[in-house]
């Protein structure tokens, strides 16, 4: 067979050649912008040429601090296709973590949205490697800033070569991109993606039994482009000629509902907190979202009640998935097998509330204290994964030794697997609650609580206990209509038929909000500290 390199230049060039009329709809601070793939491809070539003129060479890291819009999409292809490395930076991190990852990656140029400049100005004096800042603005004039030297994105493109030719000496194993994990403890950890890894991961997104992304789709990646490459959707969408809708900055559930309705979106992707907000909007408003064939949900476990509400109340198919920064990220997705379609609705819902089966191309094993666990849906173990789009190490980080052993990525996620091969996330290893020598899953308790009609969000954490070592405590955000009308005893009674007595939380606290990480997951560490501060003095 021919040894043709699996590089990203094939992806953007295919869109340019075969799908020149397909559209990218980009919402920016000035409103809705529409581009064809022909225009995007030319602008991408211009950006690559402009970066060369700024001194970017093969292997250099170029950072982006930007929302989901067309300029960020152009950077997604221009940077790796010119031989440099796309470094998407999580703009929701604290300034000290942002400066850490920019310095750790040794970014040479930063592409920045104007509204993010104030955040960058706080740490720019700590960034000795950065030689240029390019502002991605709709305005003709650059915003006032203390950062230097600054360049106007559109001015650079206007002066650049639209016929720039990507180098043909890129190896498929060369680095194409990098992301850093969100920091819950310690500094963020860097993951480097190769051209080959992105290429194969993009193919996987097009499989009929995964996301089935195709030219016919109109895709709306709500997950940020700085969060595990928006789960790879922009790469695959451009390659396949899929129409892209990019929601831009500071969107609301109402705006998302309107975008889906107006643009007739067929598939969208985001974390559970996004879909909880949209569900509330759909329950209260009137929208026609019948174009949607799938809502892809990952990042953390989706509450079973939320999946049921989307599918039964709003007739919107819901697709549960699992991945992480280290897995590019798609690894597991929940699609029913053909013969499972004959099951009754509740049985099907129970299956689809699991994270699902392994994506073709990957291998996994689930390891408990006595070796690999039984496929019985009960025995717990840590999920380990390997494959061509799974990282093999962290970038220049000694924590590689903890996570990557014997050729496997040890995910830190505790799961069960049933006889059909469906994986269910039980908890993160650090979030499991050990009570009297037995494990309690905070995720199961959270999902059960969020199935109650009064509950908007719920998070369960462990608190130290003199006799039992640890006990669960639940923090609950009520829906507005139920505030002051629901008691903790009612929620306890709701849980009792579903769990063993010793699983029931010792207390249920009503809170106004649950702290979240930069990518929308529950921030258990901060919540645990707050709960222990409030509860332990009473014990």
C-alpha positions as CSV (number, residue, x, y, z in Angstrom):
1,X,0.0,0.0,0.0
2,X,1.1,3.6,-0.6
3,X,2.6,5.3,2.4
4,X,0.8,8.6,2.0
5,X,1.1,10.9,5.1
6,X,-2.0,11.5,7.2
7,X,-1.7,15.3,7.5
8,X,-4.2,18.1,8.0
9,X,-3.4,19.8,4.7
10,X,-5.5,17.2,3.0
11,X,-8.5,18.3,5.2
12,X,-8.5,22.0,4.4
13,X,-7.6,21.4,0.8
14,X,-10.5,19.0,0.4
15,X,-13.0,21.5,1.7
16,X,-11.5,24.2,-0.6
17,X,-11.7,21.9,-3.7
18,X,-14.9,19.9,-3.2
19,X,-17.1,22.1,-0.9
20,X,-16.4,25.7,-2.0
21,X,-20.0,26.7,-1.6
22,X,-20.7,25.3,1.8
23,X,-21.0,27.8,4.6
24,X,-19.4,28.7,7.9
25,X,-21.8,30.9,10.0
26,X,-19.8,32.8,12.5
27,X,-21.2,34.9,15.4
28,X,-18.8,37.6,16.6
29,X,-19.2,40.8,18.6
30,X,-20.6,42.6,15.6
31,X,-23.2,40.0,14.7
32,X,-23.6,37.1,12.2
33,X,-21.0,36.7,9.5
34,X,-21.2,34.2,6.6
35,X,-18.3,32.7,4.7
36,X,-18.0,29.9,2.2
37,X,-15.3,27.2,2.5
38,X,-13.7,28.8,-0.5
39,X,-13.3,32.1,1.4
40,X,-12.2,30.3,4.6
41,X,-9.6,28.4,2.7
42,X,-8.2,31.5,1.1
43,X,-8.1,33.3,4.5
44,X,-6.4,30.3,6.0
45,X,-3.7,30.5,3.4
46,X,-3.3,34.2,4.0
47,X,-3.0,33.6,7.8
48,X,-0.3,31.0,7.3
49,X,1.7,33.4,5.1
50,X,1.2,36.2,7.6
51,X,2.6,34.0,10.4
52,X,5.6,33.1,8.3
53,X,6.3,36.8,7.9
54,X,6.0,37.2,11.7
55,X,8.8,34.7,12.1
56,X,6.9,31.5,12.9
57,X,8.8,28.5,11.7
58,X,8.3,24.7,11.8
59,X,7.6,23.4,15.3
60,X,6.9,26.9,16.8
61,X,3.9,27.1,19.1
62,X,1.2,29.6,18.2
63,X,-1.3,30.2,21.0
64,X,-5.0,31.2,20.6
65,X,-7.1,33.0,23.3
66,X,-10.4,33.1,21.4
67,X,-14.1,32.1,21.3
68,X,-15.7,29.9,18.6
69,X,-15.7,32.0,15.4
70,X,-14.3,31.9,11.9
71,X,-10.9,33.5,12.7
72,X,-10.3,30.8,15.3
73,X,-11.3,28.2,12.7
74,X,-8.8,29.7,10.3
75,X,-6.1,29.4,12.9
76,X,-7.1,25.7,13.5
77,X,-5.8,24.9,10.0
78,X,-3.3,27.6,9.1
79,X,-1.0,26.9,12.1
80,X,-0.6,23.1,11.7
81,X,-0.7,23.2,7.9
82,X,2.3,25.6,7.8
83,X,4.2,23.2,10.1
84,X,3.7,25.0,13.4
85,X,1.7,23.9,16.5
86,X,-1.8,25.2,17.3
87,X,-2.0,25.8,21.1
88,X,-5.6,26.5,22.1
89,X,-5.6,28.3,25.5
90,X,-8.4,28.0,28.0
91,X,-9.5,31.6,28.6
92,X,-11.4,30.6,31.7
93,X,-8.3,29.7,33.6
94,X,-6.8,32.0,36.3
95,X,-4.2,34.4,35.0
96,X,-1.4,32.5,36.8
97,X,-2.4,29.3,35.0
98,X,-2.6,31.1,31.6
99,X,0.9,32.5,32.0
100,X,2.1,29.1,33.1
101,X,0.9,27.3,30.1
102,X,2.0,30.0,27.6
103,X,5.5,29.8,29.1
104,X,5.5,26.0,29.4
105,X,4.5,25.7,25.8
106,X,6.9,28.5,24.8
107,X,4.3,30.2,22.5
108,X,6.0,32.5,20.0
109,X,2.8,34.3,18.8
110,X,-0.6,34.8,20.4
111,X,-3.8,35.3,18.5
112,X,-6.2,37.1,20.9
113,X,-9.9,38.2,20.9
114,X,-10.2,41.9,21.9
115,X,-12.4,41.1,24.9
116,X,-9.7,38.8,26.3
117,X,-7.0,41.5,26.2
118,X,-7.6,42.6,29.8
119,X,-7.0,39.1,31.0
120,X,-3.8,38.8,29.0
121,X,-2.6,42.2,30.1
122,X,-2.4,40.9,33.7
123,X,0.2,38.4,32.8
124,X,1.9,39.7,29.5
125,X,4.9,41.0,31.5
126,X,5.6,37.3,32.5
127,X,5.7,36.0,28.9
128,X,9.3,36.4,27.6
129,X,8.9,34.0,24.7
130,X,6.0,35.8,23.0
131,X,7.2,37.9,20.1
132,X,3.9,39.2,18.7
133,X,0.2,39.6,19.6
134,X,-2.4,39.5,16.8
135,X,-5.8,40.9,17.7
136,X,-8.7,39.2,16.1
137,X,-11.2,42.1,16.0
138,X,-14.1,43.1,13.8
139,X,-13.2,46.8,14.3
140,X,-11.0,48.6,11.8
141,X,-8.9,50.1,14.6
142,X,-6.9,48.2,17.2
143,X,-8.1,48.5,20.8
144,X,-5.9,50.4,23.2
145,X,-3.6,48.1,25.0
146,X,-0.3,48.1,26.9
147,X,0.7,44.9,25.2
148,X,3.4,45.2,22.5
149,X,3.9,44.5,19.7
150,X,0.3,44.2,18.5
151,X,-0.9,43.5,15.0
152,X,-4.4,43.7,13.4
153,X,-5.6,40.2,12.2
154,X,-7.5,41.6,9.2
155,X,-4.6,43.9,8.2
156,X,-2.2,41.0,8.2
157,X,-4.5,38.9,6.0
158,X,-5.0,41.8,3.6
159,X,-1.3,42.0,3.0
160,X,-0.7,38.3,2.8
161,X,-0.4,35.9,-0.1
162,X,-3.8,34.2,-0.9
163,X,-2.0,31.6,-3.0
164,X,0.4,30.5,-0.2
165,X,1.4,26.9,-0.6
166,X,1.6,24.7,2.5
167,X,4.9,22.9,2.9
168,X,5.0,19.3,1.6
169,X,7.5,18.0,4.1
170,X,5.2,17.7,7.1
171,X,5.4,14.2,8.7
172,X,2.2,12.7,9.9
173,X,3.8,12.2,13.4
174,X,4.8,15.9,13.6
175,X,2.9,17.8,16.3
176,X,-0.1,19.7,15.0
177,X,-1.8,21.0,18.2
178,X,-1.7,21.0,21.9
179,X,-4.2,21.6,24.8
180,X,-3.7,21.7,28.5
181,X,-6.0,20.0,31.0
182,X,-8.1,22.2,33.2
183,X,-6.3,22.6,36.5
184,X,-8.2,21.3,39.5
185,X,-5.0,20.5,41.4
186,X,-1.5,21.7,40.5
187,X,-0.6,23.2,37.2
188,X,-2.4,22.2,34.0
189,X,-0.9,19.3,32.0
190,X,0.0,19.6,28.3
191,X,-1.2,17.1,25.7
192,X,0.3,17.3,22.2
193,X,-1.7,16.0,19.2
194,X,0.0,14.8,16.0
195,X,-1.4,15.3,12.4
196,X,-2.0,11.5,12.3
197,X,-3.9,11.5,15.6
198,X,-6.2,14.4,14.5
199,X,-6.7,12.8,11.0
200,X,-7.8,9.4,12.5
201,X,-9.9,11.0,15.3
202,X,-11.7,13.1,12.6
203,X,-12.4,9.9,10.6
204,X,-13.9,8.3,13.8
205,X,-16.3,11.2,14.2
206,X,-17.8,10.3,10.8
207,X,-18.5,6.7,11.6
208,X,-22.2,5.8,11.5
209,X,-22.1,4.4,15.0
210,X,-20.4,7.4,16.5
211,X,-21.4,11.0,15.7
212,X,-22.0,10.1,12.0
213,X,-20.9,13.6,11.0
214,X,-21.3,14.1,7.2
215,X,-21.6,16.7,4.5
216,X,-25.3,16.7,5.0
217,X,-25.0,18.0,8.6
218,X,-25.1,21.5,10.0
219,X,-23.0,21.3,13.1
220,X,-22.9,23.7,16.1
221,X,-20.0,23.0,18.4
222,X,-21.0,24.8,21.6
223,X,-18.1,23.2,23.5
224,X,-15.4,25.8,23.3
225,X,-12.7,25.6,20.7
226,X,-10.2,25.9,23.6
227,X,-11.7,22.7,25.3
228,X,-10.0,19.6,23.7
229,X,-10.3,21.2,20.2
230,X,-14.1,21.5,20.5
231,X,-14.0,17.7,20.7
232,X,-12.5,17.6,17.2
233,X,-15.7,18.7,15.5
234,X,-14.2,21.7,13.6
235,X,-11.5,19.5,12.1
236,X,-13.9,16.8,10.9
237,X,-16.6,19.3,9.8
238,X,-14.2,21.1,7.5
239,X,-12.8,17.9,6.1
240,X,-16.3,16.4,5.4
241,X,-17.8,19.6,4.0
242,X,-20.2,19.9,6.9
243,X,-21.8,23.3,7.4
244,X,-20.5,24.9,10.6
245,X,-22.3,27.3,13.0
246,X,-19.9,29.0,15.4
247,X,-21.7,30.6,18.3
248,X,-19.1,33.2,19.3
249,X,-18.7,34.9,22.7
250,X,-21.1,35.2,25.7
251,X,-24.0,33.2,24.2
252,X,-27.1,32.3,26.2
253,X,-29.5,29.3,26.2
254,X,-32.0,31.6,24.3
255,X,-29.4,32.5,21.7
256,X,-28.5,28.8,21.2
257,X,-32.1,27.9,20.8
258,X,-32.5,30.6,18.2
259,X,-29.4,29.6,16.3
260,X,-30.5,26.0,16.2
261,X,-33.9,27.0,14.9
262,X,-32.8,29.6,12.4
263,X,-29.8,27.7,10.9
264,X,-31.6,24.3,11.1
265,X,-28.7,22.7,13.0
266,X,-28.6,18.9,12.8
267,X,-26.0,18.1,15.4
268,X,-24.5,20.0,18.3
269,X,-22.0,19.3,21.1
270,X,-21.5,20.5,24.7
271,X,-21.2,19.7,28.4
272,X,-24.2,18.8,30.6
273,X,-24.4,22.3,32.1
274,X,-25.0,23.7,28.7
275,X,-27.8,21.3,28.0
276,X,-29.4,21.8,31.4
277,X,-29.6,25.6,30.6
278,X,-31.0,24.9,27.1
279,X,-33.6,22.5,28.5
280,X,-34.8,25.1,30.9
281,X,-35.2,27.5,27.9
282,X,-37.0,24.9,25.9
283,X,-39.4,24.2,28.8
284,X,-40.2,27.9,29.1
285,X,-40.1,29.1,25.5
286,X,-41.4,28.0,22.1
287,X,-38.9,26.8,19.6
288,X,-38.8,24.5,16.6
289,X,-35.7,22.4,17.0
290,X,-37.0,19.5,14.8
291,X,-33.9,19.7,12.6
292,X,-31.7,18.3,15.4
293,X,-30.8,14.6,14.9
294,X,-28.5,14.6,17.9
295,X,-27.3,16.5,20.9
296,X,-23.8,15.2,21.8
297,X,-23.0,15.4,25.5
298,X,-19.7,14.8,27.2
299,X,-17.3,16.3,29.7
300,X,-19.1,14.7,32.7
301,X,-22.0,12.3,33.2
302,X,-25.4,13.5,31.8
303,X,-28.3,13.1,34.3
304,X,-30.7,10.4,33.2
305,X,-33.6,12.7,33.8
306,X,-32.1,15.3,31.4
307,X,-31.7,12.7,28.7
308,X,-35.3,11.6,29.2
309,X,-36.6,15.2,29.1
310,X,-34.8,15.9,25.8
311,X,-36.0,12.7,24.1
312,X,-39.5,12.3,25.5
313,X,-40.6,15.9,26.2
314,X,-38.9,17.6,23.3
315,X,-38.3,14.7,20.8
316,X,-34.6,15.6,20.5
317,X,-32.2,12.5,20.3
318,X,-29.5,12.7,22.9
319,X,-26.0,11.2,22.4
320,X,-24.0,10.4,25.5
321,X,-20.2,10.2,25.1
322,X,-17.0,10.1,27.1
323,X,-13.5,11.4,26.4
324,X,-10.8,13.6,27.9
325,X,-8.1,16.0,26.7
326,X,-5.7,13.0,26.6
327,X,-8.0,11.1,24.2
328,X,-8.4,13.8,21.6
329,X,-11.2,13.4,23.0
330,X,-13.7,10.8,21.6
331,X,-13.3,7.4,23.2
332,X,-16.7,6.0,24.2
333,X,-20.1,6.8,22.8
334,X,-23.6,5.5,23.7
335,X,-25.4,4.2,20.6
336,X,-27.8,1.3,20.9
337,X,-27.1,-2.0,19.1
338,X,-29.7,-3.0,16.5
339,X,-31.4,-5.6,18.7
340,X,-31.6,-3.2,21.7
341,X,-34.0,-1.0,19.8
342,X,-36.7,-3.6,20.6
343,X,-36.4,-3.0,24.3
344,X,-39.0,-1.0,26.2
345,X,-38.3,2.8,26.5
346,X,-37.1,2.6,30.1
347,X,-34.6,-0.1,29.4
348,X,-33.3,1.8,26.4
349,X,-32.9,4.9,28.5
350,X,-31.0,3.0,31.1
351,X,-28.5,1.8,28.5
352,X,-28.2,5.2,26.8
353,X,-27.6,6.9,30.1
354,X,-24.3,5.0,30.2
355,X,-21.3,6.4,28.5
356,X,-21.5,3.7,25.9
357,X,-19.2,1.3,23.9
358,X,-15.6,1.8,22.8
359,X,-15.1,3.7,19.5
360,X,-13.6,1.5,16.7
361,X,-9.8,1.9,16.5
362,X,-9.2,2.0,20.3
363,X,-8.6,-0.7,23.0
364,X,-9.6,-0.5,26.6
365,X,-9.3,-2.5,29.8
366,X,-10.9,-1.9,33.2
367,X,-8.7,-2.8,36.1
368,X,-9.9,-3.3,39.7
369,X,-8.0,-4.3,42.8
370,X,-7.8,-7.9,41.7
371,X,-7.1,-7.4,38.0
372,X,-9.5,-6.9,35.1
373,X,-13.1,-6.6,36.3
374,X,-16.0,-8.8,35.3
375,X,-18.4,-7.6,32.5
376,X,-21.3,-7.6,34.9
377,X,-22.2,-3.9,35.3
378,X,-21.4,-4.0,39.0
379,X,-17.7,-4.6,39.6
380,X,-15.7,-1.3,39.6
381,X,-12.3,-0.6,38.1
382,X,-10.2,2.1,36.5
383,X,-10.6,2.7,32.8
384,X,-7.4,2.3,30.8
385,X,-7.3,3.2,27.1
386,X,-4.8,3.0,24.2
387,X,-5.0,3.8,20.5
388,X,-3.8,6.0,17.6
389,X,-5.4,9.2,18.9
390,X,-4.6,8.6,22.6
391,X,-1.7,10.6,24.1
392,X,1.4,8.7,25.2
393,X,2.7,11.3,27.6
394,X,2.2,14.8,29.0
395,X,4.3,17.5,27.5
396,X,7.5,17.9,29.5
397,X,5.8,16.9,32.7
398,X,6.9,14.4,35.4
399,X,3.2,13.5,36.0
400,X,3.5,11.4,32.8
401,X,4.7,8.5,35.1
402,X,1.4,8.4,37.0
403,X,-1.0,8.4,34.1
404,X,0.9,6.5,31.3
405,X,2.1,3.0,32.3
406,X,2.7,-0.2,30.3
407,X,1.5,1.4,27.1
408,X,-1.9,2.4,28.5
409,X,-3.4,5.7,29.6
410,X,-4.8,5.3,33.1
411,X,-7.7,7.7,33.0
412,X,-8.4,8.1,36.7
413,X,-12.1,7.3,36.0
414,X,-13.7,4.5,37.9
415,X,-16.2,2.6,35.7
416,X,-18.3,-0.5,35.4
417,X,-18.9,-2.4,32.1
418,X,-21.9,-4.6,31.4
419,X,-22.1,-7.8,29.4
420,X,-22.8,-5.8,26.2
421,X,-19.6,-3.8,26.7
422,X,-21.4,-0.6,27.8
423,X,-19.2,1.5,30.0
424,X,-20.7,3.5,32.9
425,X,-18.7,6.2,34.7
426,X,-19.0,5.6,38.4
427,X,-16.7,8.5,39.5
428,X,-13.3,10.0,39.4
429,X,-10.9,8.0,41.6
430,X,-10.6,11.1,43.8
431,X,-14.3,11.7,44.1
432,X,-15.4,8.2,45.1
433,X,-16.8,8.2,48.6
434,X,-15.5,5.4,50.9
435,X,-17.9,4.7,53.7
436,X,-17.3,1.8,56.1
437,X,-15.0,0.2,53.6
438,X,-17.5,0.3,50.8
439,X,-17.6,2.6,47.8
440,X,-20.4,5.1,47.1
441,X,-20.7,6.7,43.6
442,X,-21.3,10.5,43.8
443,X,-22.3,10.4,40.1
444,X,-25.1,7.9,40.7
445,X,-26.5,10.0,43.6
446,X,-26.2,13.2,41.6
447,X,-28.0,11.8,38.6
448,X,-30.8,10.4,40.8
449,X,-31.3,13.8,42.5
450,X,-31.3,15.6,39.1
451,X,-34.1,13.3,38.0
452,X,-36.4,15.0,40.6
453,X,-38.7,17.6,39.0
454,X,-37.6,20.3,41.5
455,X,-33.8,19.9,41.0
456,X,-31.8,22.0,38.5
457,X,-28.3,20.8,39.6
458,X,-26.9,18.5,42.2
459,X,-23.4,17.6,43.3
460,X,-22.4,15.1,46.0
461,X,-19.1,15.2,48.0
462,X,-17.5,13.3,50.8
463,X,-17.0,14.7,54.3
464,X,-14.8,13.0,56.9
465,X,-16.7,10.9,59.4
466,X,-15.4,9.6,62.8
467,X,-16.9,6.1,62.5
468,X,-17.4,5.5,58.7
469,X,-14.3,7.3,57.4
470,X,-16.4,9.3,54.8
471,X,-20.1,10.1,54.3
472,X,-21.9,11.7,51.3
473,X,-23.4,15.2,51.5
474,X,-25.5,16.5,48.6
475,X,-25.6,20.2,47.4
476,X,-28.7,21.0,45.4
477,X,-29.7,23.9,43.3
478,X,-33.5,24.1,43.0
479,X,-35.4,25.3,40.0
480,X,-36.9,28.7,40.6
481,X,-40.5,27.5,40.8
482,X,-39.6,25.1,43.6
483,X,-37.5,27.3,45.9
484,X,-39.0,27.3,49.4
485,X,-41.5,24.5,48.5
486,X,-39.3,21.4,48.7
487,X,-37.6,20.0,51.8
488,X,-34.5,17.9,52.2
489,X,-36.7,15.2,53.7
490,X,-38.7,15.0,50.5
491,X,-35.5,14.5,48.4
492,X,-34.3,11.9,50.9
493,X,-37.6,9.9,50.5
494,X,-37.2,10.2,46.7
495,X,-33.7,8.6,46.9
496,X,-34.6,5.8,49.4
497,X,-36.2,3.3,46.9
498,X,-33.2,3.7,44.6
499,X,-30.3,3.1,46.9
500,X,-29.1,1.0,49.8
501,X,-29.7,2.8,53.1
502,X,-26.0,3.5,53.7
503,X,-25.8,5.3,50.3
504,X,-28.3,8.0,51.3
505,X,-26.6,11.4,51.9
506,X,-26.2,12.4,55.6
507,X,-27.4,15.9,54.6
508,X,-28.8,17.8,51.7
509,X,-27.8,21.4,51.4
510,X,-29.8,23.9,49.3
511,X,-27.3,26.3,47.5
512,X,-27.7,29.1,45.0
513,X,-25.0,27.7,42.7
514,X,-22.4,24.9,42.4
515,X,-18.9,26.0,41.6
516,X,-17.7,24.8,38.2
517,X,-14.4,24.3,36.5
518,X,-13.3,26.3,33.5
519,X,-15.0,23.8,31.2
520,X,-18.3,23.6,33.0
521,X,-17.7,20.5,35.2
522,X,-18.6,20.5,38.9
523,X,-15.6,21.8,40.9
524,X,-15.7,19.1,43.6
525,X,-12.6,20.3,45.4
526,X,-13.9,23.8,46.1
527,X,-17.4,22.4,47.0
528,X,-15.8,19.8,49.4
529,X,-13.9,22.5,51.2
530,X,-17.0,24.7,51.5
531,X,-19.2,21.8,52.7
532,X,-16.6,20.7,55.3
533,X,-16.3,24.3,56.5
534,X,-20.1,24.5,56.9
535,X,-20.9,21.1,58.3
536,X,-17.9,19.8,60.3
537,X,-18.3,22.4,63.1
538,X,-21.9,21.1,63.6
539,X,-20.8,17.4,64.0
